Amino acid sequence: MRAAVVVFPGSNCDHDLFWVLNDIVGLNTAYVWHEDTKLVDFDLIVLPGGFSYGDYLRSGAIAARSPIMDAVRDAAEKGRAVIGICNGFQILTEAGLLPGALLPNINLRFISTWVYMRVENNSTVFTHKYRKGEIIRMPIAHAEGRYYVDNGALTELQRNGQIVFRYSDAEGNSVDYCNPNGSIDFIAGICNRAGNVLGLMPHPERCCERSLGGVDGLRVFTSLVQCLSS
């Protein structure tokens, strides 16, 4: 099994993801530069967090047009697993691989903190090691994390089970003070209809070791390993 971590100018979570994928969960992992045009023999493609192209236009907009993204799109269409974390989520929406957009946080500030989330869909390749309704805790660090879709698209996400994570309090209640960025319907992460493309704003790679403050993110990656090896 092989994993690719796509690196854009401004990526800053690529090494964190390499460590988790290669050294913690044991996937044969390689960096892929954004100017490459092929993703051969990779079972998993990861778009990391950071500030691709400095967010100079808007988050993810330039990276979504990098040469590698045609290969990412082709891999997704063929059913290979693709995950975008934070800036990676922004890139996936800008590239049209996931619906919606990530807008500036409702308070117009950069937010770096830990949040609680409720697992809404545990039937994806990324989440089957969680329990449906389980409350988990992960860190966030973003200025443009407010997920938005129009009402019609939101209804489709709800109907199709594409909402994977929602912000909540420690008891699982979705209340306004627990929505750090003002995302519509408290959405923290979504998948495509096929379930093989996931985007989320919280950072699972930053909570895979107890020395970092928690391990709730680890099961995103162990879920993938189990699915990819079956």
N, C-alpha and C positions, 0 to 999 in steps of 0.2 A: 504494500500500500504506500502511495506517495502523496505528499501534500505540497502545494505551491503557495508561498507567501508572496503576493505581488507587491512590489516596492515602487512607490511614486516619489518624485521629489517632494519632500516635506513629510513623508511617512515617519512616524516616531514610535509606533507600537510593533513594528515588524520583527524586532529582535525578541520582544516579549512573546510574540506568537510562535516564533521559531523555537524558543526554549520549551514552551508548553507542548507543542506538537512533536518535536523531535526528541526531547530529553525527558519529558514527563509521561506522555502517553505513547511514545515509541513509534511514531510515524516517520518514514523516510522523507525528510522535508528539505525543500530547496527554495532559495530566493529566485524570483523571476522579475526582471527589470521591466518597467512599464513600456519601454520601446520594443520589447520582444513581440513577436506576432504569433507564437505557437505555445500551446499548453499540451504537450504530448505525454501520455501515460500518467497523468495526475488524477487521482481519485477525488481529491479535495482541493478547492481553490479558495484562498482566504484573502480578502481585501482588508488591510489593517487600518487602525485609527491613526490620526495625525492631522496634518494640515496640508494636504496635497496642493501643490502649487501655491502655498501660502494662503489659500482661501481668497485669493485676490479678486476673483470674479464673484463667485459664491461657492460655498463648500461643495466640493465634488464635481463641479461643473466642467472644469478643464480635464481632470483625471478621467471622467467618463468618456472623453473623446481620445484617450491615449490609444496607441496601436494595439496594446494587449487586450483591450476590452472587446474587440471582435472575437478573440479566442475565448474570453470568459463567457460571452453570450452564446457562442457555439457549444461550449462545454455544458452550460446550463440547459440548453435545448436538448442535449443528448442525455440529460438526466444526472449528470455528475453534480456532486454537492458543492455549493458555493455559499460562503458566509461573508457578510460585510459587517464590520464592527465599527461603530461611531462614524468616522469619516468614510469607512467602507460602506456603511449603510447609506450615507449621503450619495456616494458614487453609484450604488445600485439603483437608487431612485432616479438620479440624473441620467443614467444609461437606459432607463426604461425596463430594467430587469425586475423591479418591484414598483408597485403603484405609489402615488403620493409624492410628498416633498418634505424636507426638513427645513423648517423656518427658524428665525432667531428666537431664542428663549423668550417667554412672555415678559420676563423682567429685564430683558436686553442686557443680561450679564452672563459672563462665563461662570459655569457652575462646576465645582469639583467636590463631590461628596459621595456618600454611600446611599443607596436607595433600596427599598423593598419592591419586589415584583411578585405577581401571582402568575403561575404557569397556567395558561389557558388552553394550550394544545400540546399534549405530550405524545402525539402520534407521528411526529416528524423524525427524521434521522438525527436531528440535533437535540431532541428533547425526550426521547423515550425512556431515559433513565430517571426522569423526574415524575412525580405524581401530578395528575391533573388537579389544579387548585392549590398545589404546594406553594408556600411562600418562601422566596429565596432572596438573598441580599448580594448586590453587586455594586461596584463603584461606577460613577459616571464622571465625565470631564468634557464638557462641550459648551459652545455658545450658540450653536444652531441645531438644537435637538428636538424642537417642537414639531412632532409629526402631524401632518395635515393631509386629508383627502376631502373631497366634497361629499355631500350626504349620500349620493348614489353609490360612489365607490366604497364608502364606509359600510353601507348595507351589504355590498358584495363581500367585503372582507369578513363581516360578521357571519353572513350566511355560509360562506365557504370554509369557515374555521381557520382563516389565515391570520388572525390575531394570535400570536404565540405567547407574548408576555404583556401584562398590564402593570403599571405602577400601582402600588397599594401601600397601606400601612402594615405594621408587623402582624396584624390580625387578618390581613387580606381584604380590608375594606378600601375601596377606591374613593377617597375623599380628596377635596381640592388641595389641601396642604401637602398631600403626598405626591402630587403631580409636579415634578421639579421644573419642567419647562413649558407646561401648558398644552401638552399633546392632546389632540382630539381623542375622546373615549379612553383616555389614560394609556394610550398605546406606547409600549416600550420596544416592541419587536414584532415583525410580521414575516410571513413567508409567501412565496408564490403559490399558485393553485396546485402545482404538482408537489409542493412540499420539499423541494430540493434546494431552494434558494432562501436563505434567511438573512434578514437585516435587523440589527438591534443597536440601540445607542449605548446601553451599559457594556462594560468591559469584562467578559468572562475570563479572559486571559490574565487579568489582574487579581483574580481570586481563585487560584488553583493550588495555592500552598498556604498552610496555616500561618507561616511566618509573615505572610502578606495581609493577614487579617480575616481570612475566610477561604473556604473551598467550594462555595456554591457554584462557581463557574466551571469547575472541572468536569462536571457531568455533560456539559455541552460537547466536550471533546471525547470523553469516553463513550458517549452515545454514538458519535461518529465512528469511532474505531470499531465498536461492536457491529454496527451496520455495514461498514465497508469491508469487514473481514468475513461477513456471513455469505 
